[in-house]
Amino acid sequence: MKITDSARGSAAIYRLDHGNQRTQDSVAESARATPLVFVTGAMRSGTATLARMLGAHSAVMSFNPLHYFGALCDPRTAEMPLEEHELAELAALILARQNHGLWGQTPTAVERAWGRQVAHYLDEADCNGAGLYAAVMRRLGEDGGKTFACDQTPRNIFHAERLLELYENAHIFHVVRDPRAVLASQKSRGRFNRIGSDGLTFREVLRQRVHYHPLTMSKLWAKATESAMHLMGHPRFLAVRFEDLIANPDATARRLCATLGVNFEPGMIQMPRWASTDAEYASEREDAAYTTANRWRGHLSRSEALICEQVTHRMMQRFGYPLEYMGRAGKPASLPSLISYPMHVAGVIAMDPVRALSELGAGIARKR
């Protein structure tokens, strides 16, 4: 089986296929001491860009968004013992998500065999959801010749405090982006002219369109940012403004390296796209920085921008994002978006009831 960069986890499959069985010590010893990096942020905040920068370092393997915590494993009960067959299934699912994407195939026979091998050699103290995750990340990282394993699941910010408790060598790098730009990016994902690009189906584009609403997206941004604020000052937590990452990647990369205790490598700032999927037409770094900071003005209505500022203004000011509509327009300006909110709620519940509970729950939590 050929090892490719597009399927980093395939290194593990390659070794298994060729009979290079691991010893117990290679997967069991101090699994939860594995150096982990969790890149977090609100949706469409630039977590993929930061993860790509980290993944360009020779010591870091950057994974796809694995959505392990909260979906496959509850962090609150992550230390509860699991049966070997449960551990094997979790390991296979992580590898499948890395190889095929979050909504890809179920684990293949080879991936399930790999999962059984990892579970079999786990130390007794690591026979739980937390230990299994660390063992898998270390195994895949070692197969790629890396020391740090980087998980870029944005929603891990809601579990960040617990993750820092579970993993003594874990770091949280949280990306903050102007919430109006976040809304504009999320809104653009629901354009029907994107059907067929990057393998997007009609249903996926429709799902993105239904999930977008300025009120819901703003509340989710505020919830993620407030969760990050609680960790300010923690020695293993670092907040990074996306706009600073784009405008001055050298300084950002050096901060990341200093936090991890590794040397800066020039390759970290030689990425093809500086503004993730939002600056496809910006070839120069300065152009990308300007586009990233100002693109929302051509994509959000006055109503959408006003609602966003009304919900997020405290956090926006904390991170240096100027308000442009609050104080100049009253509630009537935001009325069109507010009127459409019940239809948005109904659409989200109809298309994705499980996700609706978390997204709409964020709105309820913000009102308390």
N, C-alpha and C positions, 0 to 999 in steps of 0.2 A: 504494500500500500504506500503510495507516494505521500510524503509530508509536504503540505503547502501552508503558506502564510494565512490563507483564508480560512483554514480550519486548524487553528493552533492546537486544539485538543487532540488532533489526529496523531500527534507524536505518541500519545499513550496507546492508541490502537495499534500503531506500527510496532511498538515493542511487544505488545501482547500477541499479535499475529506471528511474530518471529520467534516466539518462545523465550524472550528475555524475562523470565519470571523474577519479580522483585523478592528480596528477603524481607522478613518481618520488620527489621530495624528501619528499612528505607521508607516505610509508610507509618509506622506506629510511634516512633520516638517523638514525644513532645509535639504532637500535631497542632495543638492550639497555640503553640509558640511560633507558628509560621508567620513571617512578616506579610501582613495583608494591607492593602490600600483599598478603601471604599470611596469612590468618586460619586458624590451625591449632588442633588439640586432639584429644583422644580422642573417639570417637563419642559423641554425645548430651551434649556438654560445654557447649553454648551458643554454638557458632561462628556459627550463623545469627543469633542475637541481636546479637552483636558486629558482624557484617557489616552487619546492618540499621542499626545505629547509625552506622557509617562511611558507608554508602550514603546516609544522610540529609544528609550534608554536601554542599554545592554543588560541591566540587572532586573528589568521589569517586564512581566508578561501581562498585557492588557487583555482582559476577557470581554466577551459580549455581555450585555445586560442579562444576568442570570435569573433575577427575580426569585432567589432562593428563600430569603427571609420574608415572612409574611405570606408566602404562597405555598412553598414546600415545607417550610419549617417556621414554627412560631418562636421568635427569639425568647419569649418569656418562659417557654418550657424546653428550650434547646438543650438543657443538660439532663433531661430525663432519658433513662436507658431505652434503647431500641433493640429489636431483634435483628439478627444478622440479615435476614431477607429484606427487612425494611431499610437497613443501611445500604444494602446492595442496590435496591431500587432507586434510592435517593442519589447514589453515586452515578448510576446509569443516566438518570434524568439530567443531572448537572452536565455530564459529558454530551448528552444529546442536544441540550440547549446551546452549548458552546459550538458544537459542530453544525447544527441545522437552524439555529435561531430559536427564539422563544416559542413561536407558533409553528415550529417545524415538525419533523417526524417524531413518533414515539421512539424510544431507544431501540437500536438494532440488536441483533443477537450478539454481535461483537461487543457493543457497548454494554450490554447486560453482563457478559462474561467478564469484562473489565471491572464493572461495578462489584461483581461477586468477589473478585480477587482483592480489591481495595478493602471491602468490608471484612473479608476473612482475616486479613493481617492487622486490623486495627487493634490498638492497645485497649484493654478493658475500660480504662478511664475515658477513652474517646469514642465509646460505642453509644453515641448520642448524636443529635442533629448538629450541634456545634462542632464536635470533634470530627465528624464525617466531612463536613464542609471544608474544614481546614486541611484535612488529609488529602482531599481531592484537589484542592487548589495547589497544595505543595507538590503533589505528584505530577500534575500537569505542568507546573512551573519548572520543576526539575527536569522533566522530559524536554523542555524547551531551553534548558541551560540557564534559567532565570532564578533569582533569589526572591523577588517580590511578586505577589499575585495581586492584580488590580481588577476589581469588580466595579463596573460602571453602572450599576442599577440606581437610577436617581432616587427612587422611593426609599432607599436604605436610610435616608436622613431621618425618617420616622422611627427607626430602630437604632440610631447611631449611638445613643448613650449606652444601650444594652450591649451593642457590639464592642464598644470600648472596654466594657466589663468582661466580656467573654474572651477577648483576644488581647493579651498583654502587649503584643507587638503590632497592633493594628493602628492605622492612621485614617482619619476622615478628611478628605479634601472636598469642600462644599463650594459649588459654583453658584454665584449670584449674578443674575442678569436683569436689566431693566424690565420690569414686568410687562410694560407695553410692547417691548420687542418680543417677549415670550408669547404674548397673545397674538401678535402678528404672525409669528412663526407657526403657531398651532393652527391659526385660521387658514394659512396657506396650504396646510396639509390636507384640507378638505376640498380642494379645487378638483372638479371633475376632469379637467384636462390633464391631471396627473395619472389617470388610469393607464396602466400598462408600463409606466416608467418605474424602474427598479422593481419590477414584478408586482406592483400594486394592483389589486383586483378592485372591481367596482364596490364590493362589500366593504373592503378595508377603507377605501376613500370615503364611502358613505358613513362608516363608523366614525372616522375622524371628523367628518362634517357635523354629525349629530352630537359628538362629545364636546364640540367647541361652543362655549358661551362666555362672554366677558366676565360675568359674575362668578361662575364656577371656577374658571381658570385663575381669576384674581385671588379668590379665596384659597385655592390650592397653593398658589405662589406664596401668599402670606403665611399659610400654615407651615410650609417647608422652611421659609426664612425664619420664622419664629422658633422652630425647632433647632435651627442652626445657631440662633442667637444664644440659646441656653448653653451651648457648648463653647462659646467664646472664652478664651483663656485657658482651655484645656490644652496641655502640652502636646497632645496627639491630634489636635483639630486645627485646620487651617481653612479660612474662607478666602475665596478668590473671585474677584469681580471679572466677569467674562469680558467686559470692555477693556480691562487692564491686560488680560491675557492676549487679546487681539492686538492692542496698541503697543504693548511692550512685552513680547513673549520671552525675551532673554531674561529679564528681571523675574518674571513669573517662574520660569523653569529653574532658575537658580534658587528661588525660595523653596520650591518643591524639593529639590535635591538636598538643600540644607536641612529641611525638616526630616527627610528620610536618612540623612547621614551618608549620602553618596556623592560622588563627584559629578559636576555638571558635564554634559556631553552636547556638543554643538548640534548633533543630529536631532536633538529634541525640538529644535525650532526650525527645522527644515521640512515642514509639512506642506502638502499640496494645497490644502484648503484651510485658511485661517479662521474663517467664520462658519465652520460647519456647513450645513446645507443652505445657509442664508446668504452667502456671498459668492454664489456661483459665477458671478460676472465681475468679481474683484480680483485682479491678478496681483496687485501690489498690496503690501501689508497696510500702508496708510489708507488706501482706498477701502480695504476690507474693514478697517477700524471705523471709518466714517460711515460706511454702509450699515454696519452692525448697529451703530448707535442711533441712526436716523431712519432706518428702513420702515419702522412702524408707522411713521407719519403718512406714508402713502398707502397703508393697508388697513388702518383702523379708522372707523368713523368717529366723529366727535363724541357720540354717545358711548361707544366702547372705551375710548381713552378716558373719559370722565369717570365712568364706573370703576375702571382699573385704579385710577388715582384715589377715588373715594375709599376704596377697600384697602389699598396698600400704602397710603401716603406716609404713615409713620415709618415703615421699613424703607420706603423709597428715600426719604430724607436721611435716614441713618446711613445708607450706602451711597449717598451723593447723587441721587437721580432727581433733577429739578422737576417740580410740578408745573404743568402748563395750562391746565383747565380748571382746577379747583379754585373757587373764589371768583371765577369769571362766568360761571354758568351754574344754574340751579338745577333742581330735580327734573324739570321738564326736558332738559337736554338729554338726560339718561333714560327718559321714558320709553323710547322704542325698544331698547335692549331689555328693559325690565318687563315689558309686555310680552316679549317672546320667551321669557324664562320658563313658564309652565309647559310650553311645547317642547323646550329643550329637555326638561326633566322627564317628560313622558317618553321622548325618543331614546334617551339614555337607558331608562328602565326597560324599554322594549328590546333594545339591541344588546344590552350588556348588563343584566340585573346585578351581577356580583360586583362589577366595578362601580356601578351606580351607588352602592352602599357606601363605598369609601369616598367617592368624589362628592356626593351630596352630603355625606356626613361631615366633610370638611366645612361646608357652608354652615351647618348647624353649630359646629364647634366654635366657629368664628363669631357667632352671634351671642354666645354665652359670656 
